[in-house]
Amino acid sequence: MAGGRPRLLAALLAALPWALLGAAQRELRFRPAPAEGPVRLFTEPELARYAGQEEGQPIYLAVKGVVFDVTSGKEFYGKGAPYNALVGKDSTRGVAKMSLDPADLTHDITGLSEEEIKSLDDIFNNVYKAKYPIVGYTSRRILNEDGSPNLDFKPEDQPHFSIKDEF
């Protein structure tokens, strides 16, 4: 039995770099890449162009008015994938309710329960912001329905947002 310990120890030491590499790769997989260029302001028709229907086209999804590049998750969001209904639009309500019902695929969170709002915030922070790069914002986040500026929007508080690059 004593002869088995050195072999076991050698095997564990040989596997350690691979285990550490695996952990490093997992860590990198869940860290979003920085935006490659300045973020954009998306209107609904512009965002709809990124619904994962064309091969080679980026896939974008908006939650809470923040547009994420979810192309790296195309097995979930690409054409024919389980969550493809969420992309190309602001699907905040659908994310909060964990619903793919077309009526829920909207930015409108009116009437959501406290539990649904908590779920939305959790998914927004721990999935989308943690995993996917931010490429822009919906115009609805920055502008009111009448086109006037949303005075609650503070660009300096938004990740990857630079006024000089954007305007």
C-alpha positions in Angstrom: 0.0 0.0 0.0 2.9 2.4 0.8 4.1 2.0 -2.8 0.7 3.2 -4.1 1.0 6.6 -2.3 3.9 8.0 -4.4 2.1 7.0 -7.6 -1.2 8.6 -6.4 0.7 11.7 -5.3 2.5 11.9 -8.7 -0.8 11.5 -10.5 -2.5 14.2 -8.4 0.5 16.6 -9.0 0.4 15.9 -12.7 -3.3 16.6 -12.8 -3.1 19.8 -10.8 -2.0 22.2 -13.6 -4.9 20.9 -15.8 -7.3 21.4 -12.9 -6.0 24.9 -12.4 -6.2 25.6 -16.1 -9.8 24.3 -16.1 -10.7 26.7 -13.3 -9.0 29.6 -15.1 -10.9 28.8 -18.3 -14.2 28.6 -16.3 -13.3 32.0 -14.7 -12.6 33.5 -18.1 -15.8 32.1 -19.6 -17.9 34.0 -17.2 -16.1 37.3 -17.4 -17.5 39.5 -20.1 -15.1 40.9 -22.7 -14.9 44.7 -22.8 -16.9 46.3 -25.6 -14.7 46.5 -28.7 -15.9 50.0 -29.6 -18.1 52.7 -28.2 -21.5 51.5 -27.1 -24.5 52.5 -29.2 -27.9 53.7 -28.8 -30.4 51.3 -30.3 -33.9 52.0 -31.5 -36.3 49.1 -31.6 -35.9 48.5 -35.4 -32.1 48.6 -35.1 -32.1 46.1 -32.2 -34.4 43.8 -34.2 -31.6 43.4 -36.8 -29.6 41.4 -34.3 -32.1 38.6 -33.6 -29.8 35.8 -34.5 -31.4 34.9 -37.8 -28.4 35.5 -40.1 -25.2 33.4 -39.8 -22.2 35.5 -38.8 -24.4 38.4 -37.5 -24.0 39.3 -33.8 -26.9 38.4 -31.5 -28.1 41.1 -29.1 -30.5 41.0 -26.2 -31.6 43.9 -24.1 -32.6 43.7 -20.4 -33.5 46.8 -18.4 -32.5 48.9 -21.4 -28.9 47.6 -21.5 -28.0 45.8 -24.8 -25.8 42.7 -24.4 -23.9 40.8 -27.1 -25.0 37.2 -26.4 -23.3 35.8 -29.5 -21.0 33.6 -27.4 -24.2 31.9 -26.2 -25.6 31.2 -29.7 -26.4 27.7 -28.6 -29.0 29.3 -26.4 -29.9 32.5 -28.3 -29.2 31.7 -32.0 -31.7 30.7 -34.7 -33.8 27.8 -33.5 -32.2 27.8 -30.1 -34.4 27.6 -26.9 -34.1 31.3 -26.0 -34.1 32.9 -29.4 -37.4 34.5 -28.7 -35.7 36.9 -26.2 -33.2 38.4 -28.7 -33.5 41.4 -31.0 -35.6 43.2 -28.4 -35.7 44.4 -24.8 -37.1 41.3 -23.1 -37.0 42.6 -19.5 -40.5 41.4 -18.6 -39.8 37.9 -20.1 -36.6 37.6 -18.2 -38.3 38.7 -14.9 -41.1 36.2 -15.4 -38.9 33.5 -17.0 -41.4 33.5 -19.8 -41.1 33.2 -23.6 -44.7 34.2 -24.1 -44.7 36.8 -26.9 -46.9 39.1 -24.6 -44.0 39.1 -22.0 -41.2 39.9 -24.5 -41.3 43.6 -23.7 -39.5 46.3 -21.7 -42.6 46.9 -19.7 -42.4 45.8 -16.1 -45.7 47.2 -14.9 -47.5 44.9 -12.5 -44.5 42.6 -11.8 -44.4 41.1 -8.3 -41.7 41.9 -5.8 -40.3 38.4 -6.3 -40.2 38.8 -10.1 -38.3 42.2 -9.7 -35.8 40.5 -7.4 -35.4 37.6 -9.9 -34.9 40.2 -12.7 -32.2 42.0 -10.8 -30.5 38.7 -9.9 -30.4 37.5 -13.5 -29.4 40.9 -14.8 -26.4 41.2 -12.5 -25.3 37.6 -12.1 -26.0 36.3 -15.7 -26.1 39.1 -18.2 -23.7 41.7 -16.7 -21.4 38.9 -15.5 -21.2 37.0 -18.7 -21.9 39.1 -21.7 -20.3 42.4 -23.0 -22.5 45.5 -23.0 -22.7 47.0 -26.5 -25.3 49.7 -26.0 -28.5 50.9 -24.6 -32.0 51.1 -25.9 -33.2 54.6 -26.8 -36.1 54.0 -24.4 -33.6 53.9 -21.5 -32.2 57.3 -22.4 -35.4 59.0 -23.9 -38.9 59.3 -22.6 -41.9 58.2 -24.8 -42.3 61.8 -26.1 -38.6 61.9 -27.1 -37.5 64.2 -24.3 -34.4 63.2 -22.3 -34.8 60.8 -19.4 -33.4 63.0 -16.6 -32.8 59.9 -14.4 -30.3 58.5 -16.9 -26.7 59.2 -15.9 -24.2 58.1 -18.6 -21.3 58.3 -16.2 -23.0 55.6 -14.1 -23.3 53.2 -17.0 -20.6 50.6 -17.7 -18.7 51.0 -21.0 -20.5 54.3 -21.8 -18.6 57.4 -22.8 -20.4 60.5 -23.9 -17.5 61.6 -26.1 -17.6 58.3 -28.0 -21.3 58.2 -28.3 -22.4 61.7 -29.2 
